[in-house]
């Protein structure tokens, strides 16, 4: 596994950008210089994150999200296992 986080990642198993191995390793997001822990999906190259809006759900039972633009810096919380 690479030492750099992927450009785009989602924690929704239905998404094509879902990667269980990366999520199990633990990934953190720094957004506009502040660490966030409620990020549902992010894209570094496009500069946005998707975050849940309160406790509301959409018609499929997934949390309602909003896309926020800014500087996205993903990082691994734990070092890679040998």
C-alpha positions as a printed NumPy array, in Angstrom:
array([[  0.   ,   0.   ,   0.   ],
       [  1.222,   3.466,  -0.838],
       [  2.235,   6.034,   1.785],
       [  0.074,   8.711,   0.169],
       [ -3.706,   8.651,   0.622],
       [ -5.864,   8.334,  -2.513],
       [ -6.978,  11.457,  -4.389],
       [-10.634,  10.606,  -3.801],
       [-12.183,   8.387,  -1.138],
       [-15.685,   7.632,   0.121],
       [-16.916,   5.701,   3.151],
       [-20.088,   4.557,   1.338],
       [-19.706,   0.895,   0.197],
       [-21.877,   1.551,  -2.878],
       [-19.532,   4.267,  -4.181],
       [-16.857,   3.404,  -6.781],
       [-14.374,   5.38 ,  -4.631],
       [-14.811,   3.118,  -1.579],
       [-11.609,   1.365,  -0.452],
       [-11.955,  -0.783,   2.668],
       [ -8.198,  -1.348,   3.111],
       [ -7.497,   2.392,   3.271],
       [-10.423,   3.031,   5.625],
       [ -9.301,   0.219,   7.955],
       [ -5.837,   1.766,   8.146],
       [ -7.391,   5.014,   9.345],
       [ -7.44 ,   8.248,   7.424],
       [ -7.766,  11.792,   8.712],
       [ -8.778,  14.925,   6.838],
       [ -7.447,  18.428,   7.371],
       [ -9.845,  20.862,   5.685],
       [ -8.775,  24.524,   5.435],
       [ -6.216,  23.873,   8.182],
       [ -8.686,  22.33 ,  10.638],
       [ -8.938,  18.588,  11.329],
       [-12.414,  17.211,  10.542],
       [-13.875,  13.907,  11.696],
       [-17.302,  14.017,   9.999],
       [-16.219,  13.717,   6.352],
       [-18.25 ,  11.273,   4.227],
       [-16.222,  11.713,   1.009],
       [-13.372,  13.902,  -0.227],
       [-11.53 ,  14.818,  -3.428],
       [ -8.116,  16.489,  -3.224],
       [ -7.738,  17.421,  -6.911],
       [-11.145,  19.118,  -7.071],
       [-10.806,  20.604,  -3.561],
       [-14.017,  19.53 ,  -1.802],
       [-15.397,  17.387,   1.001],
       [-18.868,  15.971,   1.61 ],
       [-20.079,  16.182,   5.162],
       [-23.31 ,  15.143,   6.878],
       [-25.96 ,  17.773,   7.576],
       [-27.418,  17.136,  11.005],
       [-29.299,  13.881,  11.491],
       [-31.514,  14.104,   8.381],
       [-31.681,  11.157,   5.989],
       [-32.402,  11.038,   2.278],
       [-35.003,   8.756,   0.701],
       [-32.539,   5.848,   0.616],
       [-31.765,   6.117,   4.342],
       [-28.317,   7.672,   3.818],
       [-27.296,  10.863,   5.66 ],
       [-28.001,  14.119,   3.833],
       [-24.698,  15.687,   2.788],
       [-23.409,  19.027,   1.617],
       [-20.359,  19.634,  -0.571],
       [-17.944,  22.24 ,   0.802],
       [-15.03 ,  23.592,  -1.247],
       [-11.62 ,  24.376,   0.207],
       [ -8.119,  22.998,   0.757],
       [ -8.213,  19.235,   1.465],
       [ -5.225,  17.462,   3.067],
       [ -5.731,  13.725,   3.759],
       [ -3.285,  11.849,   6.003],
       [ -2.937,   8.353,   7.454],
       [ -3.503,   8.105,  11.199],
       [ -1.426,   4.935,  11.592],
       [  1.807,   3.924,   9.823],
       [  1.738,   1.208,   7.183],
       [  2.14 ,  -2.377,   8.417],
       [  5.144,  -4.178,   7.002]])
